[in-house]
Amino acid sequence: MKKILTAATLCIATAGLTGLASAATWSPSGAIALANVGNLTVKKGIQLTCSLSGSVNSTGADASVGSLALSGGFLNMCNRVTFNNLPYELVGDANNNVTLKNVSVAAVTGNCAGDLVGTFNQGNGRITFNNAQIPSSGSGSACVINGVISTNPQSSFTVP
């Protein structure tokens, strides 16, 4: 019985380490600025064309989005869209997708909460959101984002 418990414990511990080993490694370490490239549109009932600024903190082992802000747009309405409950964990996968975990948005026409997924270009360090959706946290439509975000300094990640 003792051997069975020891074997079971070893299997559980190994499974836990395997999950940790598959995490993305981010480069470079430190502060990374975010900014839109060209037009960035956000939509929740109404569509706005905005500018985005933000920052990522990378430890190498992980990365998190520490700030995000929108500005501009018709009658400067973009600044009324706010991102809450930061930081958001930034997770990369083997398919070059990146996920901002547990994003919380207060938009002009309602709120959204959930994960936001984009495609990451390893060659230029840019994230593309193509009709990326954050589910509505109330009534109405989801929040939808379209556009390209650059990283400065140019970022990349590897997945073992």
N, C-alpha and C positions, 0 to 999 in steps of 0.2 A: 504494500500500500504506500509506503514511504517513497519508493522508487517511482510510482505512478504520479504522486503529487509533485515530486521533484521534476519529472519530465514535463508535466502540465505547466508548472511554473516557468520552466525554461522556454517552452513553446510560446507562452504569453509574453514573456520578456522579449524574445526574439521578434515576435510580431510587432511589438511596440517600437523596437529599434528600426525595423524595416520601414515603418510609417514615417519615422523621423528622417531617415536617410533619403527619402524621396522628395524632400523639401527643396525648393529652388534656392540657389545661391546667387545673390545680387552683386553687381559691380557697377560703379565703384561704391565703396563705403562712404557714408557721410550724407550731407544734404544734397538733394537733387531738385532743381526747379522744374516746374511744369508750366507749359504755356500752349495755347492753341496755335495751330498752323492753318491759316486760312479761316474759312467760316466754321463756326461751331454752333449748331442749333440745339436747343432744348425745347421740349414740348410736353405740356400737360394741359390739354384743352386748347391752349393758344401756343403758337410757335414763336420763339424769340431767337434772334441771332446775337450771340454774346461773345465776349472775350473771357478766357479762363486763365487764372493764375493759381498756383499752388506749390506745394512742396512735398517731397518724399524724404523720409529718413531711412537710410539703408545701413544695416550693421554688417552686411555681407551675408549673414545667415538668414536674415529676413528683411522685409521692407514694409513700411507703413506710410500711408498718406496722412500727413499731419495738418495740412491746410488746403482748402479749395475755396475759390471765390469766383463769381461771375460778375461781369460789368458790361456796360453799354446797352445796346438794344434800343428798341423804340421807347422813347420817353424814359430811358435809363431803367427799364423794367427788370433787366437782368440782375441788378443788385438786390432785387426783392426775392430772388431765389437763393436760399441759404442751405448750406450743408451742416448738419448737426451731428453730435456724438462722435466727433473725430477723436483719435485717429482711426483710419480704416486699414485693416491688414491688406497688403497687396500680395497676391499669390500668383505665381507663374506656373504653367504646366508644360508638358512635353510637346503639346500641339501649338506652342507659342500664343496661347491665350493668357490673358491676365484677368484676375478677378479682384475687384475692390469689395471686400466683405462687409456686410451690414451697413450699407450706405443709407443715410437718413436725409431726406430732402424736404424742405418746406418750400413749396412752389406758390406762385401767384394764385393758382386755381385749385390748390389742394396739396396733400402730402404723399410722399412715396417712401418706401423702405424695403431694402433687400440688397442682393448682390448685383453688381454692375460688371458685365463681362465685355472685354475688348480684345482685339488682336494685336499682338506685339510684334514689331518688325525688329529683329535682332541686328539688322544691318545699319539702321539709322536711329534706333532707340525711340521709335514713335509708337504710340498706341492709337489704333483706329477704332472708333465706335461707329458701327453701322446699324442704325435702328436698335441700339442697345437699350434695353428696357429695365426699369426699376419698378416693381409692382406698386400699384396704388395702395396706400395704407388706410384708405377710406373709400369713398365712392368715386366714381369716375375712372378715367383712363390712366394707364401707366405713364410714368415719366419716360420720355424717349430722348436719347442723345445721339447726335450724328456729328462726326468731325474727327480731326486728328490732333493729338496732344504730343508735343515734343518733350524730351527730357534733356536737361542741361546741368552737369555734363552728361553726354550721351550714355545711357544705361544699357545694360544687358543682364540676362540671367541664364543660368544653366540648371538643368534638372538631371540628376544622376540617373 
